[in-house]
Amino acid sequence: MMSLVTGAGGYIGSALAAHLANDGDEVLLHYLSRKPVTPGVAVQADFRREELESTLLDGVETVYHCAGIAHQGAAAEDYQRVNHRAALRLAEQAMAAGVRRFVFLSSVKAVAAATAYGRFRKNTEQQLRQLAGRGMAVVCVRPALVYGPGVPGNLAVLIRAVRYGLPLPPELGARSLVARGDLLRLLRVMGSAELPDYSLYEVTDGECYSSRRLCLAIRQALHKSGRGWTAPRASWRLACSLADVFRAGDEPLYDKLFAEECFSNQLVMDYFDWRPAYRFEDLAAQMVEGR
């Protein structure tokens, strides 16, 4: 089977491409700024300025659209151009080329759509639903925050902060996460399954994690003695307010650390033969390596 993976230079896309190649798929790789090492035909294109050549989709059965601006500090027009318009245009090209499945990697941030990032993810899901059918199934996947070896972004920052003495946060809030390996297995199943015209699934490992739980797991993986000391809630609120002055994004840091963002993975487990195999604690030792 031939598959196209966009964003094949990213944290999820690169691992997905390798996973598919190991399973024997013929993989067409789209990347932005560097050539992936995954076996396959590599095509460089910048969705901020251009689109893929339609002929590249000839013979492709499944498109995994992982490309996009993943962080939440970009301008709204960049989200619109890359995360929204480029995704819709690629879906139109895929449908015209006879692609059977279009798997769109969205985000749980689309549930509340409280930020520009989340709103454009949700808008894209809604418009993809209008395109679905006519021979091509569309599945929108909303993964929770992804963790695993080599994790970038906020979790990488948290790991370094704990290493250098970050005090423990109070037991507040909870959020869903999902291991990259579990997400890859699910995407693989979706890419070969018989799907309805349109479907949407939230993907988690079934756990809810407070920031304190994450920090304790990281401390243990770093072999730090004791449980550390806990800074009071008021100190965290003040520190987060000061950090917001110097950071990009329209979601306050305190909310990112202590909000309630737990989601159910029951729907995806009911439909697919898939169960998460990992919790954050299982992979913490691998995540702290080299950090």
Residue frames relative to the residue before (quaternion, step in Angstrom):
aa qw qx qy qz dx dy dz
M 1.0000 0.0000 0.0000 0.0000 0.00 0.00 0.00
M 0.2820 -0.7483 0.5736 0.1776 3.56 -1.01 0.76
S 0.0555 -0.7922 0.6077 -0.0089 3.54 -0.93 1.00
L 0.2473 -0.7194 0.6264 0.1700 3.53 -1.25 0.58
V 0.0825 -0.7670 0.6354 0.0348 3.56 -0.91 0.97
T 0.1671 -0.7661 0.6120 0.1035 3.57 -0.63 1.09
G 0.7631 0.2953 -0.2479 0.5187 3.56 -1.13 0.62
A 0.2558 0.8224 -0.4762 0.1772 3.57 1.15 0.66
G 0.6191 0.5089 -0.3637 0.4748 3.58 1.26 0.10
G 0.5921 0.6124 -0.3459 0.3935 3.59 1.29 -0.13
Y 0.7458 -0.4275 0.2801 0.4272 3.54 -1.33 0.14
I 0.7421 0.3583 -0.2175 0.5231 3.59 0.90 -0.87
G 0.6760 0.5275 -0.3075 0.4126 3.59 0.82 -0.96
S 0.6543 0.5114 -0.3258 0.4519 3.60 0.93 -0.82
A 0.6800 0.4779 -0.2890 0.4750 3.58 0.94 -0.87
L 0.6277 0.5294 -0.3376 0.4602 3.59 1.04 -0.73
A 0.6467 0.5219 -0.3249 0.4515 3.58 0.91 -0.89
A 0.6572 0.4968 -0.3091 0.4752 3.59 0.96 -0.85
H 0.6305 0.5438 -0.3202 0.4519 3.57 1.02 -0.84
L 0.6767 0.4844 -0.2878 0.4740 3.59 0.91 -0.90
A 0.6500 0.5171 -0.3167 0.4581 3.58 0.96 -0.87
N 0.6471 0.5197 -0.3173 0.4589 3.57 1.01 -0.79
D 0.6714 0.4798 -0.2831 0.4887 3.57 1.19 -0.57
G 0.6185 -0.5951 0.3267 0.3958 3.57 1.28 0.02
D 0.4391 0.6832 -0.4735 0.3410 3.58 1.22 0.16
E 0.3807 -0.6270 0.6148 0.2898 3.50 -1.32 0.44
V 0.1125 -0.8489 0.5165 0.0015 3.57 -0.45 1.21
L 0.1821 -0.7331 0.6483 0.0950 3.52 -1.00 0.99
L 0.1851 -0.8245 0.5324 0.0491 3.56 -0.61 1.18
H 0.1189 -0.7414 0.6547 0.0871 3.54 -0.99 0.90
Y 0.0625 0.7882 -0.6095 0.0583 3.55 -0.94 0.87
L 0.4896 -0.6894 0.4689 0.2555 3.53 -1.29 0.42
S 0.8810 0.0725 0.0271 0.4668 3.56 0.38 -1.20
R 0.7989 0.1376 -0.1100 0.5750 3.59 1.17 -0.18
K 0.5180 -0.6582 0.4562 0.3005 3.54 -1.13 0.67
P 0.3869 -0.7230 0.5132 0.2534 3.62 -0.70 0.97
V 0.4529 -0.6775 0.5060 0.2826 3.55 -1.22 0.49
T 0.4561 0.6875 -0.4490 0.3430 3.60 1.25 -0.11
P 0.5072 -0.6284 0.4797 0.3432 3.61 -0.97 0.75
G 0.4929 0.6395 -0.4844 0.3368 3.55 -0.97 0.83
V 0.5701 -0.5634 0.4651 0.3758 3.54 -1.33 0.09
A 0.1869 -0.8197 0.5367 0.0717 3.57 -0.53 1.17
V 0.0617 -0.7801 0.6226 -0.0035 3.55 -0.98 0.95
Q 0.2225 -0.7798 0.5720 0.1234 3.57 -0.74 1.03
A 0.1824 0.7566 -0.6112 0.1441 3.56 -0.92 0.97
D 0.2649 -0.7517 0.5881 0.1377 3.55 -1.05 0.82
F 0.3198 -0.7914 0.4913 0.1735 3.57 -0.31 1.26
R 0.5329 0.5991 -0.4243 0.4207 3.58 1.22 -0.05
R 0.8082 0.2636 -0.1001 0.5171 3.57 1.16 -0.60
E 0.8167 0.1521 -0.0304 0.5558 3.59 1.08 -0.56
E 0.3230 -0.7099 0.5821 0.2300 3.52 -1.35 0.09
L 0.6194 -0.5345 0.4052 0.4081 3.56 -1.26 0.23
E 0.5321 -0.5756 0.5044 0.3621 3.53 -1.23 0.50
S 0.5022 -0.6914 0.4253 0.2979 3.59 -0.72 1.05
T 0.6148 0.5726 -0.3576 0.4078 3.60 1.05 -0.68
L 0.5656 0.6093 -0.3861 0.3998 3.60 1.16 -0.43
L 0.6635 0.5168 -0.2992 0.4508 3.58 1.20 -0.46
D 0.4402 0.6948 -0.4629 0.3303 3.60 1.24 -0.06
G 0.8230 0.2019 -0.1772 0.5005 3.57 -0.76 1.05
V 0.5320 0.6183 -0.4184 0.3994 3.59 1.24 -0.11
E 0.2718 -0.7747 0.5517 0.1470 3.58 -0.90 0.93
T 0.8071 0.0985 -0.0242 0.5817 3.58 1.02 -0.81
V 0.1657 -0.7449 0.6390 0.0969 3.54 -1.02 0.90
Y 0.1248 -0.7433 0.6537 0.0676 3.55 -0.94 0.99
H 0.1177 -0.8229 0.5540 0.0461 3.58 -0.25 1.25
C 0.0179 0.8225 -0.5621 0.0849 3.55 -0.09 1.39
A 0.5267 0.6553 -0.4119 0.3513 3.60 1.21 -0.31
G 0.4012 0.6957 -0.5372 0.2579 3.53 -1.15 0.61
I 0.5562 -0.5583 0.4848 0.3793 3.51 -1.35 0.17
A 0.2399 -0.8303 0.4914 0.1075 3.56 -0.35 1.26
H 0.6792 0.4870 -0.3113 0.4523 3.59 1.00 -0.68
Q 0.4338 -0.7236 0.4889 0.2219 3.58 -1.25 0.37
G 0.5584 0.6032 -0.4010 0.4043 3.57 1.10 0.68
A 0.4726 0.6853 -0.4338 0.3448 3.58 1.25 0.25
A 0.5967 -0.5491 0.4428 0.3826 3.54 -1.33 0.22
A 0.6263 -0.5711 0.3787 0.3718 3.57 -1.11 0.68
E 0.6498 0.5250 -0.3310 0.4389 3.59 0.99 -0.77
D 0.6204 0.5255 -0.3503 0.4650 3.60 1.13 -0.54
Y 0.6187 0.5174 -0.3397 0.4838 3.59 1.03 -0.74
Q 0.6606 0.5166 -0.3134 0.4456 3.55 0.91 -0.89
R 0.6974 0.4854 -0.2764 0.4490 3.57 0.89 -0.94
V 0.7904 0.3489 -0.1653 0.4756 3.58 0.77 -1.07
N 0.7645 0.3933 -0.2118 0.4647 3.58 0.70 -1.08
H 0.7549 0.3785 -0.1990 0.4972 3.58 1.14 -0.58
R 0.7712 0.3778 -0.2226 0.4615 3.58 0.38 -1.20
A 0.6682 0.5069 -0.3133 0.4455 3.58 0.90 -0.90
A 0.6341 0.5284 -0.3307 0.4575 3.58 1.05 -0.75
L 0.6732 0.4910 -0.3003 0.4642 3.58 0.91 -0.89
R 0.6494 0.5126 -0.3218 0.4604 3.57 0.98 -0.81
L 0.6484 0.5048 -0.3252 0.4680 3.59 0.95 -0.79
A 0.6342 0.5205 -0.3330 0.4648 3.60 0.99 -0.76
E 0.6347 0.5174 -0.3278 0.4712 3.60 1.00 -0.76
Q 0.6510 0.5039 -0.3093 0.4759 3.58 0.97 -0.86
A 0.6547 0.5212 -0.3144 0.4481 3.56 0.96 -0.87
M 0.6482 0.5136 -0.3182 0.4634 3.57 0.95 -0.82
A 0.6622 0.5062 -0.3033 0.4619 3.58 0.94 -0.89
A 0.7022 0.4660 -0.2651 0.4685 3.59 1.11 -0.68
G 0.5441 -0.6520 0.3867 0.3597 3.59 1.25 -0.03
V 0.2900 0.7511 -0.5331 0.2600 3.59 1.17 0.53
R 0.4188 -0.7460 0.4674 0.2229 3.60 -0.89 0.93
R 0.8115 0.1018 -0.0169 0.5751 3.60 1.02 -0.82
F 0.1040 -0.7576 0.6427 0.0475 3.53 -1.09 0.85
V 0.0890 -0.8043 0.5876 -0.0001 3.57 -0.41 1.28
F 0.1194 -0.8192 0.5608 0.0111 3.54 -0.45 1.27
L 0.2674 -0.7617 0.5732 0.1401 3.55 -0.71 1.12
S 0.0655 -0.8036 0.5912 -0.0223 3.54 -0.34 1.32
S 0.4186 -0.6819 0.5288 0.2830 3.61 -0.95 -0.83
V 0.5510 -0.5858 0.4687 0.3654 3.57 -1.18 0.48
K 0.5150 0.6299 -0.4241 0.3976 3.60 1.23 -0.23
A 0.5771 0.5860 -0.3767 0.4263 3.60 1.23 -0.27
V 0.5228 0.6520 -0.4180 0.3562 3.61 1.18 -0.36
A 0.7729 0.2852 -0.1558 0.5451 3.57 0.69 -1.07
A 0.1504 -0.8224 0.5286 0.1472 3.58 1.20 -0.62
A 0.2736 0.8059 -0.4790 0.2147 3.57 0.99 0.88
T 0.7262 0.3301 -0.2144 0.5637 3.58 1.27 -0.21
A 0.6655 -0.4793 0.3686 0.4376 3.58 -1.26 0.25
Y 0.6115 0.5527 -0.3404 0.4525 3.57 1.02 -0.80
G 0.7051 0.4655 -0.2640 0.4653 3.58 0.82 -1.01
R 0.6453 0.5353 -0.3299 0.4339 3.58 0.96 -0.81
F 0.6965 0.4527 -0.2932 0.4733 3.60 0.89 -0.83
R 0.5792 0.5423 -0.3826 0.4734 3.59 1.12 -0.47
K 0.6858 0.4803 -0.2883 0.4646 3.57 0.88 -0.93
N 0.6362 0.5238 -0.3331 0.4582 3.60 0.95 -0.80
T 0.6420 0.5167 -0.3238 0.4647 3.57 1.00 -0.78
E 0.6246 0.5321 -0.3357 0.4626 3.59 0.95 -0.81
Q 0.6793 0.5057 -0.2942 0.4430 3.57 0.87 -0.96
Q 0.7060 0.4437 -0.2779 0.4770 3.59 0.92 -0.81
L 0.5847 0.5453 -0.3771 0.4676 3.58 1.14 -0.48
R 0.5979 0.5638 -0.3626 0.4394 3.57 1.09 -0.64
Q 0.6534 0.5092 -0.3113 0.4656 3.57 1.04 -0.71
L 0.6756 0.4858 -0.2892 0.4731 3.59 1.17 -0.56
A 0.5491 0.6678 -0.3877 0.3196 3.56 1.17 -0.61
G 0.6697 0.4649 -0.3793 0.4377 3.51 -1.24 0.53
R 0.6931 0.4728 -0.3447 0.4210 3.54 -1.22 -0.44
G 0.7824 -0.3551 0.1615 0.4854 3.54 0.96 0.91
M 0.7548 0.3168 -0.2018 0.5377 3.62 1.19 -0.27
A 0.2767 -0.7469 0.5852 0.1518 3.56 -0.80 1.05
V 0.1720 -0.7631 0.6170 0.0854 3.54 -1.08 0.83
V 0.0070 -0.7742 0.6329 -0.0011 3.56 -0.89 0.96
C 0.1911 -0.7709 0.6024 0.0801 3.55 -0.83 1.07
V 0.1460 -0.8023 0.5781 0.0275 3.53 -0.71 1.14
R 0.1287 -0.7930 0.5940 0.0410 3.55 -0.74 1.12
P 0.0736 -0.8111 0.5784 0.0466 3.62 0.02 1.17
A 0.4590 -0.6057 0.5658 0.3198 3.52 -1.24 0.53
L 0.7408 -0.3589 0.2843 0.4915 3.58 -1.29 -0.04
V 0.3072 -0.7925 0.5103 0.1312 3.55 -0.71 1.17
Y 0.0678 -0.7895 0.6096 0.0243 3.57 -0.96 0.90
G 0.2997 0.7365 -0.5738 0.1961 3.54 -1.28 0.40
P 0.7394 -0.3846 0.2846 0.4736 3.60 -1.27 0.03
G 0.8288 0.1966 -0.1588 0.4992 3.56 -0.96 0.89
V 0.2756 0.8042 -0.4977 0.1719 3.58 1.24 0.26
P 0.2643 -0.7660 0.5625 0.1640 3.61 -0.94 0.86
G 0.7096 0.5401 -0.2872 0.3498 3.53 -1.27 -0.51
N 0.8577 -0.1718 0.1129 0.4712 3.53 -1.21 -0.66
L 0.6493 0.5107 -0.3379 0.4510 3.59 0.99 -0.70
A 0.6118 0.5306 -0.3481 0.4722 3.58 1.08 -0.65
V 0.6376 0.5142 -0.3202 0.4759 3.58 1.00 -0.82
L 0.6529 0.5149 -0.3172 0.4560 3.59 0.95 -0.86
I 0.6356 0.5317 -0.3327 0.4501 3.58 0.95 -0.82
R 0.6750 0.4823 -0.2998 0.4711 3.58 0.87 -0.90
A 0.6407 0.5338 -0.3278 0.4439 3.58 1.01 -0.83
V 0.6569 0.4925 -0.3129 0.4775 3.60 0.95 -0.84
R 0.6146 0.5562 -0.3476 0.4382 3.58 0.99 -0.80
Y 0.7767 0.3579 -0.1767 0.4873 3.57 0.94 -0.91
G 0.7555 -0.4815 0.2000 0.3968 3.54 1.12 0.65
L 0.2719 0.7682 -0.5362 0.2203 3.62 1.13 0.40
P 0.4040 -0.7019 0.5186 0.2740 3.63 -0.81 0.89
L 0.5860 -0.5839 0.4242 0.3683 3.54 -1.19 0.47
P 0.4057 -0.6902 0.5335 0.2727 3.59 -1.02 0.72
P 0.5876 -0.5497 0.4342 0.4050 3.59 -1.20 0.29
E 0.5739 -0.5859 0.4459 0.3585 3.56 -1.26 0.36
L 0.3095 0.7329 -0.5309 0.2919 3.54 0.21 1.38
G 0.8373 0.2386 -0.1560 0.4665 3.54 -1.20 0.59
A 0.0351 -0.7698 0.6367 0.0284 3.52 -1.36 0.15
R 0.0273 -0.7980 0.6021 0.0035 3.55 -1.08 0.71
S 0.4724 -0.6459 0.5229 0.2935 3.52 -1.29 0.45
L 0.0722 -0.7600 0.6447 0.0402 3.53 -1.25 0.61
V 0.0978 -0.7736 0.6159 0.1125 3.56 -1.29 0.08
A 0.4710 -0.6715 0.4984 0.2807 3.57 -1.04 0.80
R 0.5638 -0.6147 0.4308 0.3445 3.56 -1.00 0.80
G 0.6484 0.5322 -0.3296 0.4331 3.60 0.90 -0.85
D 0.6532 0.4981 -0.3116 0.4776 3.58 1.01 -0.78
L 0.6401 0.5190 -0.3240 0.4646 3.58 0.99 -0.81
L 0.6408 0.5260 -0.3300 0.4515 3.61 0.94 -0.82
R 0.6467 0.5155 -0.3274 0.4570 3.58 0.92 -0.85
L 0.6618 0.5044 -0.3097 0.4601 3.57 0.96 -0.82
L 0.6473 0.5134 -0.3263 0.4592 3.58 0.91 -0.87
R 0.6231 0.5381 -0.3373 0.4566 3.58 1.03 -0.76
V 0.6476 0.5069 -0.3149 0.4738 3.57 0.94 -0.86
M 0.6633 0.5113 -0.3070 0.4521 3.58 0.90 -0.91
G 0.6781 0.5337 -0.2900 0.4138 3.56 1.01 -0.81
S 0.7595 0.3125 -0.2015 0.5338 3.57 1.23 -0.17
A 0.5418 0.6424 -0.3877 0.3789 3.59 1.28 0.01
E 0.4813 -0.5848 0.5492 0.3533 3.50 -1.35 0.24
L 0.0752 -0.8394 0.5374 -0.0316 3.55 -0.52 1.22
P 0.5280 -0.5819 0.4929 0.3739 3.58 -1.21 0.39
D 0.7218 -0.4341 0.2926 0.4527 3.58 -1.24 0.21
Y 0.7966 -0.0268 0.0421 0.6024 3.57 1.01 -0.82
S 0.1022 0.7745 -0.6204 0.0693 3.55 -1.03 0.80
L 0.1300 -0.7768 0.6147 0.0414 3.54 -1.23 0.59
Y 0.0031 -0.8171 0.5735 -0.0591 3.55 -0.83 1.04
E 0.2851 -0.7014 0.6255 0.1886 3.51 -1.17 0.74
V 0.1589 -0.8193 0.5503 0.0241 3.55 -0.83 1.05
T 0.1210 0.7711 -0.6115 0.1297 3.56 -0.72 1.14
D 0.5294 -0.6059 0.4662 0.3678 3.56 -1.28 0.01
G 0.6029 -0.6060 0.3388 0.3932 3.58 1.27 0.19
E 0.6421 0.4983 -0.3184 0.4878 3.58 1.29 -0.05
C 0.2358 -0.7121 0.6296 0.2025 3.54 -1.37 0.23
Y 0.1461 -0.8255 0.5449 0.0175 3.55 -0.70 1.16
S 0.2666 -0.7055 0.6298 0.1858 3.53 -0.97 0.87
S 0.6272 -0.5157 0.4075 0.4179 3.58 -1.24 0.33
R 0.6106 0.5529 -0.3487 0.4470 3.57 1.08 -0.68
R 0.6458 0.5168 -0.3227 0.4601 3.58 0.92 -0.85
L 0.6460 0.5119 -0.3206 0.4668 3.59 0.95 -0.84
C 0.6721 0.5003 -0.3018 0.4548 3.58 0.89 -0.92
L 0.6431 0.5156 -0.3274 0.4619 3.59 0.98 -0.76
A 0.6464 0.5100 -0.3197 0.4689 3.59 1.01 -0.80
I 0.6505 0.5061 -0.3113 0.4730 3.58 1.01 -0.80
R 0.6249 0.5351 -0.3365 0.4581 3.59 0.98 -0.83
Q 0.6634 0.4985 -0.3099 0.4641 3.57 0.89 -0.88
A 0.6615 0.5063 -0.3085 0.4593 3.60 0.96 -0.86
L 0.6856 0.4603 -0.2694 0.4954 3.59 1.16 -0.63
H 0.4029 -0.7400 0.4436 0.3055 3.58 1.37 -0.01
K 0.2866 0.7402 -0.5464 0.2673 3.55 0.98 0.87
S 0.4477 -0.7089 0.4800 0.2582 3.56 -0.90 0.92
G 0.8170 0.2322 -0.1847 0.4944 3.56 -1.13 0.69
R 0.5876 -0.5878 0.4359 0.3453 3.52 -1.32 -0.07
G 0.5092 -0.6500 0.4306 0.3645 3.60 1.23 -0.05
W 0.4750 -0.6559 0.4973 0.3113 3.54 -1.29 0.04
T 0.3886 -0.7379 0.5192 0.1866 3.53 -1.15 0.75
A 0.2968 -0.7349 0.5833 0.1777 3.56 -0.83 0.99
P 0.5208 -0.6596 0.4328 0.3261 3.61 -0.92 0.80
R 0.6855 -0.5099 0.3424 0.3909 3.52 -1.27 0.51
A 0.6451 0.5340 -0.3336 0.4329 3.60 0.92 -0.84
S 0.6361 0.5272 -0.3295 0.4571 3.60 1.03 -0.73
W 0.6544 0.5012 -0.3137 0.4713 3.57 1.00 -0.80
R 0.6478 0.5191 -0.3308 0.4489 3.58 0.96 -0.79
L 0.6543 0.5026 -0.3087 0.4732 3.57 0.98 -0.83
A 0.6709 0.5025 -0.3036 0.4530 3.59 0.87 -0.95
C 0.6583 0.5036 -0.3117 0.4647 3.60 0.99 -0.80
S 0.6306 0.5297 -0.3330 0.4591 3.60 1.02 -0.76
L 0.6541 0.4954 -0.3098 0.4804 3.58 0.99 -0.79
A 0.6517 0.5158 -0.3168 0.4569 3.60 0.97 -0.82
D 0.6133 0.5727 -0.3504 0.4160 3.61 1.04 -0.71
V 0.5718 0.5970 -0.3787 0.4162 3.58 1.15 -0.54
F 0.7857 0.3489 -0.1508 0.4882 3.58 1.05 -0.79
R 0.6873 0.4673 -0.2897 0.4747 3.60 1.22 -0.07
A 0.4637 -0.6616 0.5179 0.2811 3.52 -1.26 0.55
G 0.5602 0.6076 -0.4476 0.3415 3.54 -1.28 0.30
D 0.3549 -0.7560 0.5167 0.1884 3.55 -1.15 0.65
E 0.5997 0.4953 -0.3855 0.4965 3.60 1.22 0.45
P 0.4459 -0.7076 0.4707 0.2809 3.61 -0.58 1.06
L 0.5699 -0.6237 0.4141 0.3387 3.55 -1.00 0.81
Y 0.6153 0.5514 -0.3589 0.4343 3.60 0.98 -0.75
D 0.6551 0.4988 -0.3136 0.4729 3.59 0.99 -0.79
K 0.6277 0.5379 -0.3426 0.4464 3.59 0.99 -0.76
L 0.7167 0.4551 -0.2528 0.4641 3.57 1.02 -0.79
F 0.8447 0.2367 -0.0565 0.4768 3.56 0.91 -0.90
A 0.4356 0.6943 -0.4739 0.3218 3.62 1.19 0.22
E 0.4366 -0.6350 0.5610 0.3025 3.53 -1.36 0.24
E 0.1803 0.7754 -0.5802 0.1722 3.58 -0.44 1.25
C 0.2530 0.7624 -0.5475 0.2345 3.55 0.46 1.22
F 0.0923 -0.8048 0.5863 -0.0048 3.55 -0.95 0.96
S 0.4537 -0.6862 0.5046 0.2620 3.54 -1.20 0.56
N 0.2407 -0.7581 0.5877 0.1477 3.55 -1.09 0.77
Q 0.3313 0.7948 -0.4663 0.2026 3.58 1.28 0.20
L 0.6424 0.5459 -0.3370 0.4193 3.59 0.94 -0.83
V 0.6922 0.4610 -0.2904 0.4732 3.58 0.86 -0.90
M 0.6403 0.5076 -0.3353 0.4690 3.62 1.05 -0.62
D 0.6332 0.5358 -0.3336 0.4479 3.58 1.07 -0.69
Y 0.7340 0.4458 -0.2403 0.4525 3.59 0.97 -0.86
F 0.7979 0.2596 -0.1170 0.5312 3.59 0.95 -0.87
D 0.4855 -0.6199 0.5275 0.3189 3.53 -1.29 0.45
W 0.4253 0.6774 -0.4599 0.3856 3.53 0.46 1.29
R 0.0366 0.7605 -0.6474 0.0340 3.51 -1.11 0.85
P 0.4759 -0.6600 0.4817 0.3255 3.64 -0.90 0.77
A 0.2947 -0.7828 0.5310 0.1356 3.54 -1.00 0.90
Y 0.7740 0.3609 -0.1558 0.4964 3.58 1.17 -0.51
R 0.1779 -0.6876 0.6835 0.1688 3.47 -1.47 0.34
F 0.6967 -0.4681 0.3286 0.4330 3.57 -1.25 0.35
E 0.6513 0.5398 -0.3202 0.4266 3.58 0.92 -0.89
D 0.6189 0.5737 -0.3453 0.4107 3.60 1.07 -0.66
L 0.7840 0.3263 -0.1457 0.5075 3.58 1.08 -0.75
A 0.3917 0.7553 -0.4666 0.2416 3.60 1.25 -0.06
A 0.6413 0.5365 -0.3400 0.4305 3.61 0.93 -0.83
Q 0.6640 0.4836 -0.3060 0.4812 3.59 1.01 -0.77
M 0.6626 0.5280 -0.3165 0.4266 3.58 1.01 -0.74
V 0.6916 0.4810 -0.2932 0.4521 3.61 1.03 -0.65
E 0.4848 0.6746 -0.4417 0.3389 3.61 1.19 -0.25
G 0.8408 0.1499 -0.1352 0.5023 3.55 -0.81 1.04
R 0.5712 0.5923 -0.3873 0.4158 3.60 1.24 0.05
